[in-house]
């Protein structure tokens, strides 16, 4: 076996990175509030009560992934005003 083949086989044995997808740009509370057409204060209240979009802390700052905001909006869909509310 040549050195080149031996090296290429070793290269194949390396594990893939745990984060295999490209990260989306994170959104601030102000950006999410603007998208949801609500105040930052309401968004903060929803977050502290566990009812808003999922979030992440980055250096003690709250940030939101766009996919989590979209998931939150999808969960709010209703067919009528008498439809069950989402769980609190």
N, CA and C of each residue as an Amber inpcrd file, in Angstrom:
protein
   264
   0.8550000  -1.1750000   0.0000000   0.0000000   0.0000000   0.0000000
   0.8990000   1.2370000   0.0000000   0.5850000   2.1540000  -0.8340000
   1.3850000   3.3660000  -0.9070000   1.0180000   4.2990000   0.2230000
   1.8780000   5.2490000   0.4590000   1.6240000   6.2380000   1.5100000
   0.3660000   7.0300000   1.2290000   0.1110000   7.3150000  -0.0240000
  -1.0680000   8.1000000  -0.4000000  -2.3500000   7.3330000  -0.0630000
  -2.4170000   6.0480000  -0.3850000  -3.5980000   5.2510000  -0.0750000
  -3.7970000   5.1100000   1.4260000  -2.7090000   4.9020000   2.1370000
  -2.7950000   4.7740000   3.5860000  -3.3400000   6.0580000   4.2020000
  -2.8490000   7.2010000   3.7320000  -3.3030000   8.4880000   4.2580000
  -4.7660000   8.7330000   3.9210000  -5.2080000   8.3770000   2.7240000
  -6.5990000   8.6260000   2.3410000  -7.5410000   7.7450000   3.1430000
  -7.1170000   6.5220000   3.5070000  -7.9600000   5.6650000   4.3310000
  -8.0910000   6.2370000   5.7390000  -7.0140000   6.7790000   6.2630000
  -7.0770000   7.3970000   7.5850000  -7.9980000   8.6020000   7.5600000
  -7.9770000   9.3480000   6.4890000  -8.8170000  10.5390000   6.3600000
 -10.2960000  10.1640000   6.3860000 -10.6540000   9.0300000   5.7910000
 -12.0520000   8.6030000   5.7460000 -12.5680000   8.2060000   7.1260000
 -11.6690000   7.8360000   8.0370000 -12.0810000   7.3940000   9.3590000
 -12.4440000   8.5420000  10.2890000 -12.1350000   9.7650000   9.9240000
 -12.4420000  10.9060000  10.7900000 -13.9500000  11.0690000  10.9200000
 -14.3680000  11.4340000  12.1090000 -15.7910000  11.6400000  12.3550000
 -16.2560000  12.9600000  11.7600000 -17.5230000  12.9920000  11.3020000
 -18.0480000  14.2630000  10.8080000 -18.2770000  15.2360000  11.9530000
 -18.3130000  16.4850000  11.6320000 -18.5460000  17.5210000  12.6220000
 -19.9400000  17.3520000  13.2240000 -20.1230000  17.5860000  14.5480000
 -21.4490000  17.4430000  15.1500000 -22.4660000  18.4130000  14.5650000
 -22.0190000  19.5560000  14.0960000 -22.9270000  20.5110000  13.4670000
 -22.7000000  20.4030000  11.9730000 -23.5750000  19.6550000  11.3030000
 -23.3550000  19.3930000   9.8900000 -24.1230000  20.3520000   8.9890000
 -24.9220000  21.2240000   9.5710000 -25.6710000  22.1700000   8.7630000
 -25.1310000  23.5810000   8.9740000 -25.4140000  24.4310000   8.0370000
 -25.0080000  25.8300000   8.1380000 -25.9760000  26.5290000   9.0820000
 -25.4470000  27.2900000  10.0090000 -26.3000000  27.9960000  10.9620000
 -26.9920000  29.1820000  10.3010000 -28.2430000  29.3730000  10.6780000
 -28.9850000  30.5450000  10.2160000 -28.5350000  31.7520000  11.0290000
 -28.6110000  32.9470000  10.4630000 -28.3030000  34.1370000  11.2670000
 -29.3270000  34.2620000  12.3980000 -28.8540000  34.5390000  13.5860000
 -29.7540000  34.6720000  14.7280000 -30.3980000  36.0500000  14.7350000
 -31.6310000  36.1000000  15.2320000 -32.4010000  37.3400000  15.2710000
 -32.4540000  37.8920000  16.6910000 -32.4910000  39.2020000  16.8030000
 -32.6410000  39.8530000  18.1020000 -34.1130000  39.9020000  18.4810000
 -34.3810000  40.2490000  19.7230000 -35.7690000  40.3930000  20.1750000
 -36.4910000  41.4660000  19.3770000 -35.8050000  42.5560000  19.0810000
 -36.4190000  43.6460000  18.3070000 -36.7890000  43.1740000  16.8950000
 -35.9290000  42.3840000  16.2800000 -36.2130000  41.8870000  14.9300000
 -37.4000000  40.9270000  14.9180000 -37.4680000  40.0590000  15.9280000
 -38.5840000  39.1110000  16.0130000 -39.8830000  39.8450000  16.3190000
 -39.8260000  40.8060000  17.2360000 -41.0270000  41.5890000  17.5600000
 -41.5460000  42.3100000  16.3140000 -40.6520000  42.8210000  15.5120000
 -41.0630000  43.5020000  14.2870000 -41.7320000  42.5190000  13.3270000
 -41.1740000  41.3200000  13.2030000 -41.7690000  40.3070000  12.3340000
 -43.1540000  39.8910000  12.8160000 -43.2970000  39.7560000  14.1330000
 -44.5720000  39.3210000  14.7130000 -45.5450000  40.4770000  14.9100000
 -45.0640000  41.6890000  14.6380000 -45.8740000  42.8990000  14.8150000
 -46.4040000  43.0150000  16.2440000 -45.4760000  42.8430000  17.1780000
 -45.8050000  43.0200000  18.5920000 -44.6640000  43.8060000  19.2290000
 -44.8390000  44.1870000  20.4650000 -43.7850000  44.9350000  21.1520000
 -42.7230000  43.9770000  21.6900000 -41.5430000  44.5140000  21.9100000
 -40.4740000  43.7270000  22.5230000 -40.9070000  43.3160000  23.9280000
 -41.6340000  44.1890000  24.6030000 -42.1160000  43.8900000  25.9470000
 -43.0230000  42.6560000  25.9470000 -43.9360000  42.5550000  24.9910000
 -44.8120000  41.3900000  24.9130000 -43.9910000  40.1370000  24.6200000
 -43.0500000  40.2410000  23.7130000 -42.1980000  39.1020000  23.3840000
 -41.4290000  38.6360000  24.6240000 -40.9270000  39.5870000  25.4170000
 -40.2230000  39.2410000  26.6560000 -41.1550000  38.5390000  27.6430000
 -42.3850000  39.0060000  27.7630000 -43.3640000  38.3770000  28.6640000
 -43.6810000  36.9610000  28.1970000 -43.8860000  36.7830000  26.8980000
 -44.1520000  35.4480000  26.3680000 -42.9850000  34.5120000  26.6790000
 -41.7670000  35.0050000  26.5120000 -40.5820000  34.1890000  26.7600000
 -40.4890000  33.7930000  28.2230000 -40.7020000  34.7360000  29.1350000
 -40.5630000  34.4220000  30.5630000 -41.6510000  33.4580000  31.0390000
 -42.7810000  33.4150000  30.3410000 -43.8680000  32.4950000  30.6970000
 -43.8070000  31.2080000  29.8680000 -42.7840000  31.0670000  29.0330000
 -42.6190000  29.8500000  28.2440000 -43.6130000  29.7020000  27.1210000
 -44.1620000  30.8170000  26.6190000 -45.1950000  30.7450000  25.5910000
 -44.7680000  31.3000000  24.2480000 -43.6300000  31.9180000  24.1540000
 -43.1780000  32.5030000  22.9000000 -42.3420000  31.5250000  22.0930000
 -41.6870000  32.0260000  21.0420000 -40.8120000  31.1700000  20.2410000
 -39.6310000  30.6700000  21.0700000 -39.1200000  29.5160000  20.7020000
 -37.9050000  29.0160000  21.3520000 -36.7890000  30.0140000  21.1210000
 -35.8480000  30.0640000  22.0540000 -34.7630000  31.0370000  21.9670000
 -33.4750000  30.4140000  22.4480000 -32.4000000  31.1490000  22.2700000
 -31.0870000  30.7000000  22.7120000 -30.3780000  31.8740000  23.3770000
 -29.5850000  31.5740000  24.4040000 -28.7560000  32.6010000  25.0080000
 -27.3860000  32.5750000  24.3330000 -26.9320000  33.7180000  23.9060000
 -25.5750000  33.8660000  23.3760000 -24.9160000  34.9630000  24.2010000
 -23.9650000  34.5640000  25.0210000 -23.2910000  35.5240000  25.9010000
 -24.3040000  36.3560000  26.7010000 -25.2530000  35.6780000  27.3050000
 -26.3040000  36.2910000  28.1370000 -27.2340000  37.2080000  27.3630000
 -27.2600000  37.0850000  26.0640000 -28.2000000  37.8530000  25.2340000
 -29.1660000  36.8820000  24.5860000 -30.4360000  37.2670000  24.5410000
 -31.4600000  36.4120000  23.9400000 -31.4210000  36.5690000  22.4260000
 -31.3990000  35.4350000  21.7260000 -31.4410000  35.4290000  20.2670000
 -32.4200000  34.3540000  19.8270000 -32.9520000  34.5290000  18.6240000
 -33.9290000  33.5920000  18.0810000 -33.4590000  33.0540000  16.7380000
 -33.6800000  31.7600000  16.5120000 -33.4150000  31.1830000  15.2010000
 -34.6530000  31.4060000  14.3350000 -34.4670000  31.8060000  13.0910000
 -35.6240000  32.0180000  12.2090000 -36.5320000  30.7960000  12.1130000
 -35.9620000  29.5960000  12.1150000 -36.7910000  28.3890000  12.0220000
 -37.6840000  28.2370000  13.2540000 -37.2110000  28.6510000  14.4330000
 -38.0320000  28.5690000  15.6380000 -39.1580000  29.5970000  15.6300000
 -38.8940000  30.7630000  15.0730000 -39.9400000  31.7820000  14.9500000
 -41.0120000  31.2770000  13.9850000 -40.5900000  30.7040000  12.8710000
 -41.5520000  30.1670000  11.8890000 -42.3670000  29.0310000  12.5000000
 -41.7160000  28.1780000  13.2830000 -42.4160000  27.0740000  13.9490000
 -43.4520000  27.6100000  14.9400000 -43.0930000  28.6550000  15.6600000
 -44.0190000  29.2790000  16.6100000 -45.2420000  29.8300000  15.8840000
 -45.0220000  30.5080000  14.7720000 -46.1310000  31.0720000  14.0020000
 -47.0320000  29.9440000  13.4910000 -46.4470000  28.8720000  12.9810000
 -47.2360000  27.7290000  12.4890000 -48.0970000  27.1400000  13.6070000
 -47.5580000  27.0870000  14.8130000 -48.3000000  26.5280000  15.9450000
 -49.4800000  27.4090000  16.3570000 -49.4740000  28.6760000  15.9270000
 -50.5520000  29.5960000  16.2840000 -51.7280000  29.5370000  15.3040000
 -51.5790000  28.8070000  14.2060000 -52.6330000  28.7560000  13.1860000
 -53.9220000  28.1690000  13.7500000 -55.0350000  28.7910000  13.4240000
 -56.3620000  28.3410000  13.8450000 -57.3170000  28.4710000  12.6650000
 -58.3880000  27.6550000  12.6770000 -59.4190000  27.7380000  11.6440000
 -60.5880000  28.5990000  12.0580000 -60.7310000  28.8340000  13.3540000
 -61.8050000  29.6910000  13.8400000 -61.4070000  30.3030000  15.1790000
 -62.1380000  31.3040000  15.5890000 -61.8310000  31.9320000  16.8750000
 -62.2290000  31.0540000  18.0550000 -63.0590000  30.0390000  17.8000000
 -63.4450000  29.1160000  18.8840000 -62.5470000  27.8940000  18.9570000
 -61.5300000  27.8250000  18.0880000 -60.6000000  26.6880000  18.1160000
 -59.7980000  26.7120000  19.4190000 -59.3580000  25.5510000  19.8370000
 -58.5650000  25.4570000  21.0700000 -57.3160000  26.2990000  20.9650000
 -56.9650000  26.9180000  22.0690000 -55.7320000  27.6880000  22.1390000
 -54.5720000  26.7280000  22.3230000 -53.3830000  27.1440000  21.9080000
 -52.2230000  26.2770000  22.1130000 -51.9400000  26.1190000  23.5990000
 -51.3020000  25.0220000  23.9940000 -51.0010000  24.8430000  25.4140000
 -50.0750000  25.9350000  25.9340000 -50.3270000  26.3730000  27.1620000
 -49.5340000  27.4590000  27.7500000 -48.2240000  26.9780000  28.2570000
